[in-house]
Amino acid sequence: MTAQLTAQPTARPVEPTAQAWRADPYSDAVRTGRGPLFLRRSDGWLLPLDVERWCAEADAADDTVLARCEGPVLDIGCGPGRLVAALARLGQPALGVDVTPEAVARTVRTGGSALCRSVFDPLPSEGRWGTVLLIDGNIGIGGDPGTLLRRAARLAAPGGTLLVEAATVDVDERVEVHVEDGNGGRGAPFPWARLGTRALRTQAADAGWTRAVTWHAAGRAFVQLWR
């Protein structure tokens, strides 16, 4: 199976979530490869974002994801692109998509291929991706996991898989958050979601994913789903 890994950008209004992630301080953190960076919920709760790990090379937990990838691979919300770059080094065709120009630029600099685009925009090779990735909490994109899981099902090939990183706690929440750096820098609010493995499996079944396998590595939780 092959996929075309480049495409012309499409003209589409930028959605609020995309605007938030394109704004500082997230772009600054990706550019420098350093935090601190947080998602702050409206009630004040903070979720630390592991920018240094995202900007490093793939680690042992990431390797458990990479080993399950069958090409071509689409990495939704690829961020700085460590997984796309690792797949490229393994000779696996892979494409990252991300709404943040700096993340896309960093992915390309590290040897990966990426488009600056939302997952909800038209994408190359829809319905032909052997593996789709939603890692580093990206099941939260758009604040509606059901919609995102259905979109991923349309992107994957028949018999393809979706690899998702879930929250390590039993949670199923839709919230409004913003990105902040702990030093006064703050982005615009946007919708987000978090799912633990139990909620993820339920949502995935409703979205047409037929089978699920869960595993843990280095304190992180993952689920593999099949079309």
TACOR-V98222 format. One line per field, one symbol per residue. ss: DSSP state (@ for helix, = for strand, . for the rest). burial: + if it has 24 or more other ideal C-beta (glycine too) atoms within 12 Angstrom, else -. Layout:
ss: ???
burial: ???
This chain:
ss: ...............@@@@@@@...@@@@@@@.....====....===..@@@@@....@@@@@@@......====.....@@@@@@@@....=====..@@@@@@@@@....===............======...@@@@@@.@@@@@@@@@@@============....=========.....=...=======@@@@@@@@@@....=======..=======.
burial: --+-+--------+--++-+++++++++++--+-+++++++-----+-+++-+++--++-++-+++-+++++++++++++++++++++---+++++++++++++-+++-+-++++++++++-++++++++++++++++++++++++-++++++++++--++++++++---+-+++-+++++-----++-++++++++-+++-++--+-+--+-+-----++++++++
